[in-house]
């Protein structure tokens, strides 16, 4: 009986200490998490008249750390047609759980999932529909 009690106490102690350590590592994010220059490289599809058209983008995004952003350059290929753009503006929101939203003025909107360090984020297009488009955004040194 004493051996079983010691085993139970040890199991509870180990389980509790592991939980305490996990709680200390909980990240908190905000608009400030994203700051500096990033590169968005992705591909997916626009759906036009029920037909999927391939779309690829390489785009610079400068996050200002305050919920605003600028895209200094972008190269887009939609069904093989190349489009260059620059100077796009947008806004973003990052919740404390590191999820959020991003919208380009007059353009696409995304749900975002931010790494707590701010080094990387993942985006999936939510509008305008229909589109199947997601990608990774990485801070550049």
TILUM-51599 format. One record per residue: residue number from 1; x, y, z negated of N, C-alpha, C in turn. Coordinates in Angstrom, 3 decimals. Layout:
// residues N
> resi,nX,nY,nZ,caX,caY,caZ,cX,cY,cZ
> NUM,X,Y,Z,X,Y,Z,X,Y,Z
...
// end
This chain:
// residues 141
> resi,nX,nY,nZ,caX,caY,caZ,cX,cY,cZ
> 1,0.819,-1.187,0.000,0.000,0.000,0.000,0.869,1.261,0.000
> 2,1.914,1.263,-0.814,2.805,2.419,-0.887,3.476,2.651,0.457
> 3,3.857,1.579,1.139,4.505,1.688,2.450,3.543,2.300,3.470
> 4,2.276,1.881,3.426,1.270,2.425,4.340,1.046,3.907,4.069
> 5,1.026,4.304,2.787,0.824,5.699,2.423,1.991,6.560,2.905
> 6,3.222,6.066,2.733,4.403,6.795,3.198,4.347,6.949,4.714
> 7,3.958,5.896,5.427,3.852,5.958,6.887,2.808,6.981,7.319
> 8,1.664,7.011,6.621,0.605,7.961,6.945,1.072,9.399,6.718
> 9,1.722,9.653,5.591,2.226,10.994,5.289,3.263,11.412,6.332
> 10,4.153,10.512,6.720,5.175,10.822,7.724,4.525,11.140,9.068
> 11,3.517,10.360,9.454,2.831,10.598,10.725,2.138,11.954,10.726
> 12,1.480,12.293,9.624,0.802,13.590,9.533,1.819,14.725,9.578
> 13,2.916,14.579,8.868,3.948,15.624,8.841,4.542,15.833,10.228
> 14,4.841,14.745,10.920,5.411,14.876,12.261,4.406,15.500,13.218
> 15,3.168,15.074,13.131,2.127,15.638,13.997,1.901,17.107,13.723
> 16,1.878,17.496,12.474,1.646,18.890,12.103,2.810,19.772,12.523
> 17,4.041,19.299,12.321,5.182,20.139,12.680,5.246,20.337,14.185
> 18,4.885,19.306,14.966,4.859,19.456,16.419,3.819,20.474,16.844
> 19,2.680,20.468,16.197,1.628,21.421,16.520,2.066,22.835,16.174
> 20,2.721,23.001,15.045,3.175,24.333,14.642,4.176,24.880,15.651
> 21,5.080,24.040,16.118,6.056,24.505,17.101,5.373,24.900,18.403
> 22,4.370,24.134,18.821,3.674,24.451,20.066,2.972,25.800,19.959
> 23,2.377,26.097,18.813,1.671,27.360,18.646,2.620,28.552,18.712
> 24,3.850,28.389,18.238,4.808,29.496,18.275,5.169,29.871,19.704
> 25,5.081,28.906,20.635,5.477,29.153,22.011,4.364,29.701,22.890
> 26,3.203,30.033,22.336,2.092,30.522,23.140,2.468,31.879,23.735
> 27,2.334,31.970,25.049,2.715,33.195,25.743,1.562,34.182,25.762
> 28,1.907,35.436,25.829,0.913,36.482,26.003,1.353,37.339,27.181
> 29,0.443,37.541,28.104,0.757,38.305,29.307,-0.081,39.572,29.364
> 30,0.255,40.435,30.283,-0.491,41.653,30.565,0.012,42.217,31.881
> 31,-0.505,43.352,32.293,-0.051,43.974,33.543,1.461,44.188,33.527
> 32,2.013,44.463,32.352,3.453,44.692,32.187,4.294,43.468,32.557
> 33,3.696,42.282,32.557,4.436,41.054,32.864,4.976,41.076,34.291
> 34,4.254,41.725,35.191,4.678,41.814,36.592,5.267,43.193,36.852
> 35,6.567,43.221,37.089,7.255,44.479,37.382,8.452,44.169,38.250
> 36,8.683,45.003,39.239,9.806,44.806,40.137,9.364,44.294,41.496
> 37,10.361,43.884,42.287,10.119,43.447,43.662,9.965,41.935,43.735
> 38,8.967,41.502,44.486,8.641,40.088,44.649,8.487,39.776,46.133
> 39,8.582,38.486,46.469,8.357,38.027,47.835,7.233,37.001,47.827
> 40,6.214,37.249,48.641,5.062,36.362,48.805,5.251,35.630,50.124
> 41,5.436,34.321,50.080,5.605,33.505,51.281,4.578,32.383,51.224
> 42,3.715,32.320,52.241,2.606,31.375,52.173,2.036,31.071,53.552
> 43,1.196,30.073,53.580,0.443,29.772,54.799,-0.889,29.128,54.430
> 44,-1.831,29.225,55.333,-3.168,28.676,55.119,-3.995,28.900,56.365
> 45,-5.296,29.120,56.174,-6.190,29.262,57.312,-7.230,30.335,57.066
> 46,-7.558,31.065,58.130,-8.769,31.880,58.178,-9.809,31.028,58.889
> 47,-11.046,31.120,58.479,-12.113,30.380,59.135,-12.932,31.387,59.939
> 48,-12.909,31.256,61.265,-13.608,32.181,62.151,-14.592,31.373,62.995
> 49,-15.874,31.659,62.842,-16.893,30.922,63.590,-16.864,29.434,63.301
> 50,-16.500,29.075,62.070,-16.437,27.671,61.682,-15.169,26.956,62.119
> 51,-14.249,27.677,62.753,-13.004,27.077,63.243,-11.828,27.597,62.416
> 52,-11.006,26.684,61.920,-9.824,27.064,61.138,-8.742,27.619,62.057
> 53,-8.235,28.808,61.720,-7.133,29.422,62.449,-5.951,29.546,61.500
> 54,-4.770,29.043,61.905,-3.615,29.101,61.009,-3.193,30.540,60.724
> 55,-2.740,30.734,59.478,-2.306,32.058,59.026,-1.065,31.866,58.159
> 56,-0.042,32.678,58.379,1.170,32.639,57.557,1.592,34.070,57.251
> 57,2.158,34.262,56.061,2.581,35.600,55.636,3.922,35.521,54.914
> 58,4.785,36.478,55.203,5.945,36.794,54.373,5.785,38.276,54.055
> 59,5.678,38.582,52.753,5.327,39.946,52.342,6.087,40.356,51.094
> 60,6.568,41.564,51.084,7.144,42.134,49.877,6.044,42.751,49.035
> 61,6.109,42.542,47.726,5.152,43.172,46.812,5.944,43.788,45.665
> 62,5.785,45.092,45.464,6.407,45.785,44.339,5.341,46.010,43.268
> 63,5.464,45.276,42.150,4.556,45.444,41.020,5.113,46.543,40.125
> 64,4.270,47.479,39.726,4.704,48.626,38.931,4.592,48.425,37.428
> 65,4.092,47.269,36.986,3.970,46.994,35.556,2.784,47.659,34.889
> 66,1.965,48.370,35.685,0.830,49.115,35.122,-0.502,48.768,35.790
> 67,-0.525,47.696,36.574,-1.743,47.301,37.267,-1.843,47.806,38.696
> 68,-0.798,48.500,39.176,-0.778,48.960,40.568,0.370,48.283,41.305
> 69,0.224,48.197,42.632,1.269,47.573,43.444,1.336,48.235,44.805
> 70,2.475,48.044,45.463,2.701,48.507,46.829,3.325,47.346,47.593
> 71,2.895,47.172,48.836,3.528,46.196,49.719,4.364,46.965,50.737
> 72,5.697,47.026,50.546,6.532,47.823,51.445,6.671,47.222,52.843
> 73,6.435,45.909,52.986,6.518,45.273,54.304,5.737,43.966,54.291
> 74,5.273,43.589,55.464,4.619,42.288,55.631,4.693,41.890,57.095
> 75,4.920,40.614,57.326,4.786,40.021,58.649,3.753,38.922,58.523
> 76,2.711,39.018,59.352,1.595,38.077,59.303,1.457,37.436,60.677
> 77,1.223,36.136,60.691,0.892,35.423,61.922,-0.496,34.823,61.743
> 78,-1.444,35.257,62.570,-2.797,34.695,62.545,-3.050,34.053,63.899
> 79,-3.119,32.738,63.894,-3.327,31.958,65.116,-2.290,32.318,66.179
> 80,-1.056,32.633,65.730,0.037,32.938,66.637,0.201,34.407,66.968
> 81,-0.735,35.246,66.590,-0.619,36.686,66.821,0.134,37.308,65.646
> 82,1.245,37.981,65.946,2.103,38.566,64.911,1.673,40.001,64.625
> 83,1.555,40.308,63.333,1.187,41.650,62.881,2.214,42.096,61.844
> 84,2.761,43.309,62.023,3.669,43.900,61.037,2.929,45.034,60.334
> 85,3.121,45.129,59.031,2.495,46.234,58.304,3.405,46.689,57.173
> 86,3.109,47.870,56.656,3.857,48.393,55.512,2.998,49.408,54.780
> 87,3.315,49.604,53.520,2.663,50.638,52.742,1.307,50.285,52.176
> 88,0.918,49.004,52.217,-0.375,48.620,51.638,-0.361,48.837,50.132
> 89,-1.486,49.292,49.602,-1.629,49.516,48.166,-2.576,48.482,47.583
> 90,-2.486,48.295,46.278,-3.402,47.371,45.625,-3.373,47.526,44.122
> 91,-4.202,46.726,43.481,-4.276,46.706,42.022,-4.282,45.262,41.547
> 92,-3.920,45.076,40.284,-3.956,43.744,39.696,-4.265,43.852,38.210
> 93,-4.766,42.757,37.683,-5.067,42.651,36.262,-4.516,41.316,35.782
> 94,-3.797,41.330,34.667,-3.287,40.092,34.077,-3.840,39.991,32.662
> 95,-4.570,38.915,32.390,-5.141,38.666,31.063,-4.076,38.118,30.118
> 96,-4.355,38.112,28.829,-3.387,37.616,27.846,-3.048,36.147,28.061
> 97,-3.947,35.368,28.696,-3.664,33.950,28.963,-2.909,33.747,30.277
> 98,-2.433,34.826,30.877,-1.610,34.825,32.094,-2.391,34.501,33.367
> 99,-3.722,34.574,33.329,-4.536,34.495,34.537,-4.944,35.912,34.899
> 100,-5.389,36.113,36.128,-5.822,37.449,36.491,-6.329,37.533,37.909
> 101,-6.384,38.757,38.407,-6.854,39.023,39.763,-5.937,40.043,40.421
> 102,-5.941,40.027,41.752,-5.148,40.964,42.542,-5.967,41.307,43.773
> 103,-5.999,42.586,44.141,-6.727,43.029,45.336,-5.891,44.040,46.096
> 104,-5.815,43.845,47.411,-5.205,44.840,48.279,-6.308,45.783,48.740
> 105,-6.046,47.091,48.722,-7.039,48.084,49.110,-7.512,47.804,50.537
> 106,-8.823,47.598,50.682,-9.397,47.328,51.995,-9.044,45.963,52.560
> 107,-8.537,45.062,51.720,-8.096,43.767,52.225,-8.504,42.611,51.348
> 108,-7.634,41.646,51.268,-7.915,40.392,50.570,-7.848,40.549,49.051
> 109,-8.565,39.667,48.370,-8.497,39.585,46.910,-8.124,38.161,46.519
> 110,-7.491,38.039,45.351,-6.933,36.764,44.914,-7.163,36.558,43.424
> 111,-7.260,35.299,43.013,-7.065,34.927,41.619,-5.582,34.642,41.480
> 112,-4.988,35.048,40.351,-3.558,34.824,40.146,-3.312,34.087,38.834
> 113,-2.206,33.368,38.819,-1.756,32.614,37.657,-0.285,32.950,37.482
> 114,0.053,33.635,36.390,1.366,34.241,36.199,2.198,33.429,35.217
> 115,3.449,33.164,35.583,4.392,32.572,34.641,4.653,33.619,33.555
> 116,4.682,33.205,32.292,4.805,34.152,31.171,6.044,35.040,31.279
> 117,7.107,34.541,31.905,8.319,35.343,32.072,8.146,36.412,33.146
> 118,7.103,36.283,33.972,6.898,37.213,35.072,7.752,36.917,36.282
> 119,8.526,35.846,36.230,9.420,35.498,37.332,8.665,35.012,38.565
> 120,7.511,34.387,38.351,6.782,33.795,39.459,5.280,33.827,39.179
> 121,4.498,33.882,40.244,3.059,33.746,40.108,2.512,33.005,41.313
> 122,1.314,32.492,41.145,0.636,31.754,42.197,-0.666,32.467,42.485
> 123,-1.020,32.571,43.789,-2.222,33.294,44.195,-3.081,32.396,45.078
> 124,-4.408,32.487,44.914,-5.346,31.826,45.816,-6.384,32.857,46.238
> 125,-6.612,32.942,47.551,-7.517,33.965,48.073,-8.956,33.660,47.683
> 126,-9.643,34.690,47.188,-11.045,34.565,46.789,-11.967,35.424,47.655
> 127,-11.424,36.276,48.485,-12.242,37.102,49.364,-11.362,37.817,50.371
> 128,-11.856,38.278,51.463,-13.195,37.952,51.929,-13.265,36.504,52.402
> 129,-14.425,35.908,52.240,-14.634,34.510,52.629,-15.021,34.468,54.102
> 130,-14.841,33.390,54.782,-14.168,32.189,54.293,-12.686,32.201,54.649
> 131,-11.888,31.689,53.757,-10.452,31.527,53.979,-9.959,30.410,53.071
> 132,-8.931,29.725,53.512,-8.263,28.714,52.699,-6.810,29.159,52.664
> 133,-6.425,29.833,51.556,-5.137,30.504,51.557,-4.597,30.609,50.147
> 134,-3.436,30.030,49.909,-2.786,30.117,48.601,-1.292,30.160,48.801
> 135,-0.580,30.681,47.789,0.857,30.745,47.911,1.542,31.158,46.630
> 136,2.859,31.194,46.707,3.719,31.501,45.573,4.378,32.860,45.783
> 137,4.481,33.609,44.711,5.126,34.920,44.721,6.283,34.856,43.727
> 138,7.493,35.191,44.182,8.690,35.057,43.352,9.419,36.390,43.257
> 139,9.826,36.755,42.018,10.608,37.983,41.822,11.962,37.815,42.504
> 140,12.402,38.857,43.189,13.713,38.825,43.833,14.690,39.631,42.989
> 141,15.947,39.182,42.951,16.937,39.881,42.113,17.242,41.276,42.616
// end
